[in-house]
Amino acid sequence: MRNLLMAFLMTVGLISPANATEIHCDGNEQNLNAYLALFDVLFKQRDGSRAGEFYADGFLSNNSDAGGAVQTKGSAAHLERMFAASKAGSPDRQIRNDLIICSDDMVSTRMTVWGTQTGTMMGNPPTGRKFEFTAMDIFRFKDGKIVERWGESDTIILIRQLGLDVDLSLQPLAE
């Protein structure tokens, strides 16, 4: 089954043989296909205006993007702003799935991200420096949409590579 899926993804151009993603899926191709569509629209094209197609209203976000391991309710509007900021900070940014694992209602990914900071990023002016870091996401799906997300990215490596001025002191988490 895995070989057929890989061949299909290469045929339709979602992955190339030289950059083939390792995929392990226990038969829940519906969630895998939903993730692959999300990856194309949100992560590759960075079309945040379509976030509502992939995320349920009030999805739960458990990730470092918000400055700590707090659970917040996410919105399509927040995602739209996040993807717009990402595109403005690094229009040439590329992303590749290195590993995708899906089981039951979950899809987990490990990605590599690279690009050049040619716009404002984390409140810092453009540096013109290149970056490369890894990130991991875990998505819980219900009825074809994401209802919960956990995300981690190697932000420290990104900050060091770009030489950004970012306050890395631990801040108390908001109640």
Secondary structure, 3 states (H helix, E strand, C coil): CHHHHHHHHHHCCCCCHHHCCEEEECCCHHHHHHHHHHHHHHHHCCCHHHHHHCEEEEEEEEEHHHCCCCEEECCHHHHHHHHHHHHHHCCCCEEEEEEEEEECCEEEEEEEEEEECCCCECCECCCCCEEEEEEEEEEEEECCEEEEEEEEECHHHHHHHHCCCCCCCCCCCCC
